[in-house]
């Protein structure tokens, strides 16, 4: 076993931080470390925290840490900040709101930059969550960047997805169409002391009710919404037992700055965890999540391999498309063929893209 992996399993904080850095940079022996750690993962509950900018995700995450620590659970946090498309830098400031836990040896907080990745996560978030799982975390909280309506990668990573919203998000039509809301297992209406909190709860209740009706009527929910996930899970469960039923997203009101409603929120999160790990429908949901994660892993691995192998061939194809010597569709097809067979390469290392329209 890799020495760093051994130290991570021994709960060495410095070694765990180094393993996270190597995984994030994809440097050194990161692959060997991750392979050695994987058999020791699978125990942690991965809880995704997402929502629109300004909804209070970081403050609420801080409160969740406190609740879990009172339950004597080891907690890890993966806080993701956006990378500037202009400078390439990231503030990594979300953990500032969690500094009360910095001295706790049973809390590990790691900040990540998106590095251009879309979907609210960084490319290495899954790997780092596994490192922290192997470190011994009982709960891994993954706080995404402030995301939009269709950036829902967290649903492929987390066991439970908490969507944090705030009053003033819009009318009921906006609530129904917003993709970020459709991914929730649990909703937190944060800043519930503000005007409009009752309306926000009503809008969410309407969205949940309509989502359940659509899923039931279609019989084959699609996409990454919570209703779609749970409808497929029930259908995939042996016998499709109706006694289990789909999970209906729960709603909790919170005022994170005053620590109000957080205990009730945790109860609702625990309810989803019990469903996920205690029913056949939940088991099917977990298997589907792993299947989607494997698809992402395979896609990334294939992309890396293709770029490494094609090298100048990819650049040559780009220049050919820019000069209108070939269309991008044909160029892509030929690059795929080149990747499949080295015989598709010219001696100079370029793909013979030929003349195009």
FIZAVEX-546562 format. One line per 4 residues: number of its first residue (from 0); their letters; for each residue x, y, z of C-alpha. Coordinates in steps of 0.25 Angstrom, whole numbers, plus 5000, padded with zeros to 4 digits. Each point is the difference from the previous one (the first is absolute). Example, Ala and Ser with C-alpha at 12.3 -4.5 7.8 and 13.67 -1.06 7.14 Angstrom:
2
0> AS> 5049 4982 5031 | 5006 5014 4998
END
This chain:
357
0> XXXX> 5000 5000 5000 | 5005 5014 4997 | 5006 5007 5012 | 4991 5012 4999
4> XXXX> 4987 4991 4999 | 5005 4992 5013 | 5001 5014 5007 | 4986 5004 4996
8> XXXX> 4994 4987 5005 | 5008 5003 5013 | 4992 5014 5000 | 5013 5008 4999
12> XXXX> 4995 5014 4997 | 5012 5004 4992 | 5001 4988 4991 | 4985 5002 4997
16> XXXX> 5002 5014 4996 | 5011 4996 4991 | 4992 4989 4994 | 4989 5010 4997
20> XXXX> 5010 5010 4994 | 5006 4989 4991 | 4986 4995 4996 | 4996 5015 4997
24> XXXX> 5012 5002 4992 | 5000 4986 4993 | 5015 5000 5004 | 5010 4990 5005
28> XXXX> 4994 4986 5004 | 4986 5005 5002 | 4994 4989 4992 | 5007 4989 5008
32> XXXX> 4996 5007 5013 | 4985 5001 4995 | 5001 4985 4996 | 5005 4996 5014
36> XXXX> 4990 5008 5007 | 4988 4996 4992 | 4998 4986 5008 | 4999 5008 5013
40> XXXX> 4989 5010 4995 | 4985 4999 4999 | 4997 5002 5015 | 4998 5015 5000
44> XXXX> 4987 5007 4997 | 5002 5010 4989 | 4991 5012 5001 | 5000 5010 4989
48> XXXX> 4996 5015 5003 | 4997 5008 4988 | 4991 5012 4997 | 5000 5014 4994
52> XXXX> 5011 5010 5003 | 4997 5008 5013 | 4990 4989 5006 | 5009 4998 5012
56> XXXX> 5006 4986 4996 | 5013 5002 5008 | 4994 5005 5012 | 4990 4989 5000
60> XXXX> 5011 4990 4998 | 5007 5006 5012 | 4988 4997 5008 | 4999 4986 4995
64> XXXX> 5014 4997 5004 | 4996 5004 5014 | 4988 4991 5001 | 5008 4988 4994
68> XXXX> 5012 5002 5010 | 4990 5001 5012 | 4996 4986 4995 | 5015 4996 5001
72> XXXX> 5001 4998 4985 | 5013 5003 4993 | 4997 5010 4989 | 5007 5004 4987
76> XXXX> 4997 5012 4991 | 5003 5002 4986 | 4997 5015 4997 | 5001 5004 4985
80> XXXX> 5002 5014 4995 | 5000 5005 4986 | 5013 5002 4992 | 5001 5013 4993
84> XXXX> 4999 4998 4985 | 5009 5013 4998 | 5011 4998 5011 | 4999 4985 5003
88> XXXX> 5000 5003 5015 | 4989 4996 5010 | 4998 5007 5014 | 4997 4987 5007
92> XXXX> 4992 5008 5010 | 4988 4991 5004 | 5008 4994 5011 | 5001 5013 5007
96> XXXX> 4986 4998 5005 | 5005 4987 5006 | 5012 5005 5008 | 4993 4996 5013
100> XXXX> 5004 4986 4997 | 5014 5001 4996 | 5006 4995 5013 | 4991 4988 5000
104> XXXX> 5008 4988 4996 | 4988 4992 4996 | 4996 5011 4990 | 5008 5001 4987
108> XXXX> 4997 5011 4990 | 5005 5001 4986 | 4998 5011 4991 | 5000 4997 4985
112> XXXX> 5000 5009 4987 | 4991 4996 4989 | 5012 5002 4990 | 4990 5002 4989
116> XXXX> 4991 4988 5003 | 4985 5003 4998 | 4989 4994 5008 | 5004 5006 5014
120> XXXX> 5011 4990 5003 | 5015 4999 4997 | 5005 4988 4992 | 5007 4995 5012
124> XXXX> 4988 5001 5010 | 4996 4985 4999 | 5014 4996 5002 | 5003 5009 5012
128> XXXX> 4986 4995 5006 | 5006 4986 4999 | 5013 5004 5007 | 4992 5006 5012
132> XXXX> 4991 4988 5000 | 5012 4991 5002 | 5006 5010 5010 | 4988 4996 5009
136> XXXX> 4989 5011 4998 | 4986 4996 5003 | 4994 5011 4992 | 5006 5007 4988
140> XXXX> 4994 5013 4998 | 5002 5005 4985 | 4996 5015 4999 | 4999 5004 4985
144> XXXX> 5003 5013 4994 | 4988 5009 4998 | 4994 4994 4988 | 4989 5002 4990
148> XXXX> 4988 4992 4995 | 5006 4989 4993 | 5014 4997 5007 | 4996 4988 5008
152> XXXX> 5013 4991 5000 | 4998 4999 5015 | 4989 4991 4998 | 5009 4990 4994
156> XXXX> 5010 5001 5012 | 4992 5001 5013 | 4991 4990 5007 | 4991 5011 5004
160> XXXX> 4998 5014 4993 | 4996 5012 5009 | 4996 5012 4992 | 5000 5013 5007
164> XXXX> 4991 5011 4995 | 4996 5013 5006 | 4987 5009 4999 | 4999 5008 4988
168> XXXX> 5005 4989 4990 | 4988 5003 4991 | 4986 4995 4998 | 4994 4986 4999
172> XXXX> 5003 4999 4985 | 5015 5003 5003 | 5000 4990 5011 | 4994 4989 4991
176> XXXX> 5010 5003 4988 | 5013 5002 5008 | 5008 4987 4998 | 5008 5003 5012
180> XXXX> 4987 4998 5008 | 4997 4987 4993 | 5012 4993 5005 | 4997 5001 5015
184> XXXX> 4998 4989 5010 | 4998 5011 5011 | 4997 5015 4999 | 5004 5010 5010
188> XXXX> 4993 5013 4999 | 5011 5008 5007 | 4999 5014 5005 | 4986 4996 5004
192> XXXX> 4998 5013 5009 | 4999 5008 4987 | 4987 5004 4993 | 4996 4990 4989
196> XXXX> 5004 4988 5008 | 4986 4994 5000 | 4999 5003 4985 | 5013 4993 4997
200> XXXX> 4995 4987 5008 | 4987 5000 4993 | 5007 5001 4986 | 5009 4989 5004
204> XXXX> 4988 4991 5005 | 4993 5003 4986 | 5013 4996 4993 | 5001 4987 5007
208> XXXX> 4986 4997 4998 | 5000 5002 4985 | 5013 4993 4999 | 4994 4988 5007
212> XXXX> 4988 5000 4991 | 5008 5001 4987 | 5009 4989 5004 | 4988 4991 5003
216> XXXX> 4993 5004 4988 | 5012 4997 4991 | 5004 4987 5006 | 5014 5002 4995
220> XXXX> 5006 5013 5007 | 5012 5005 4993 | 5012 5010 5003 | 5006 5002 5013
224> XXXX> 4989 5006 5008 | 4997 4994 5014 | 4986 4995 4995 | 5007 4993 4988
228> XXXX> 5010 4994 5008 | 4990 4994 5010 | 4990 4996 4990 | 5011 4992 4993
232> XXXX> 5005 4994 5013 | 4986 4995 5003 | 4998 4994 4986 | 5014 4994 5001
236> XXXX> 4998 4993 5014 | 4997 4986 5000 | 4985 4999 4999 | 4999 5015 5000
240> XXXX> 4994 4999 5013 | 4989 5011 5002 | 5002 4999 5015 | 5013 5007 4999
244> XXXX> 4996 5011 4991 | 5008 5011 4994 | 5007 5010 5010 | 4992 5013 5000
248> XXXX> 5010 5012 5002 | 4999 5006 5014 | 5000 5015 5004 | 5006 5006 5012
252> XXXX> 5000 5015 5004 | 5013 5005 5005 | 5007 5013 5005 | 5014 4995 4999
256> XXXX> 5006 5013 5006 | 4992 4998 5013 | 5001 4985 5000 | 4985 4998 4998
260> XXXX> 4993 4988 4994 | 5014 4993 4998 | 4996 4988 5009 | 4987 4998 4992
264> XXXX> 5008 5001 4987 | 5009 4989 5005 | 4988 4991 5003 | 4995 5002 4986
268> XXXX> 5014 4997 4994 | 5001 4987 5009 | 4986 4996 4995 | 5005 5000 4986
272> XXXX> 5013 4992 5004 | 4991 4990 5007 | 4992 4998 4987 | 5012 5000 4992
276> XXXX> 5007 4989 5008 | 4988 4992 5005 | 4991 4998 4988 | 5002 4992 4987
280> XXXX> 4996 5013 4993 | 5011 5007 5007 | 5010 4989 4996 | 4996 5002 4986
284> XXXX> 5002 5015 5001 | 5014 4998 5005 | 5003 4990 4989 | 4996 5010 4990
288> XXXX> 5008 5011 5006 | 5012 4991 4999 | 4997 4997 4986 | 5000 5014 4996
292> XXXX> 5012 5003 5008 | 5007 4989 4992 | 4996 5006 4987 | 5006 5013 5004
296> XXXX> 5013 4993 5004 | 5001 4993 4987 | 4997 5012 4992 | 5011 5008 5007
300> XXXX> 5010 4988 4999 | 4997 4999 4985 | 5001 5015 4998 | 5014 5000 5007
304> XXXX> 5005 4988 4992 | 4995 5005 4987 | 5006 5014 5002 | 5013 4994 5004
308> XXXX> 5001 4990 4988 | 4995 5010 4990 | 5009 5011 5003 | 5003 5008 4988
312> XXXX> 4989 4993 4992 | 4990 5007 5008 | 5007 5013 4997 | 5000 4997 4986
316> XXXX> 4986 4997 4999 | 4996 5013 5007 | 5008 5008 4990 | 4994 4992 4988
320> XXXX> 4986 5003 5006 | 5004 5015 5002 | 5004 5000 4985 | 4987 4994 4996
324> XXXX> 5008 4988 4994 | 4991 4991 5007 | 4987 5001 5009 | 5002 4997 5015
328> XXXX> 4991 4988 4999 | 5008 4992 4990 | 5013 5005 5007 | 4995 4994 5014
332> XXXX> 4996 4987 4993 | 5014 4999 4994 | 5006 5004 5014 | 4992 4989 5006
336> XXXX> 5005 4990 4989 | 5014 5005 5002 | 4999 4997 5015 | 4995 4986 4998
340> XXXX> 5011 4996 4990 | 5014 5006 4999 | 5000 4997 4986 | 4991 5012 4998
344> XXXX> 5012 5009 5003 | 5010 5005 4990 | 5015 4999 5003 | 5001 5014 5004
348> XXXX> 4990 4998 5011 | 4988 5007 4994 | 4987 4993 4996 | 4997 5000 4985
352> XXXX> 4987 5008 5001 | 5000 5002 4985 | 4993 5011 4992 | 4986 5003 5004
356> X> 4989 5010 4996
END
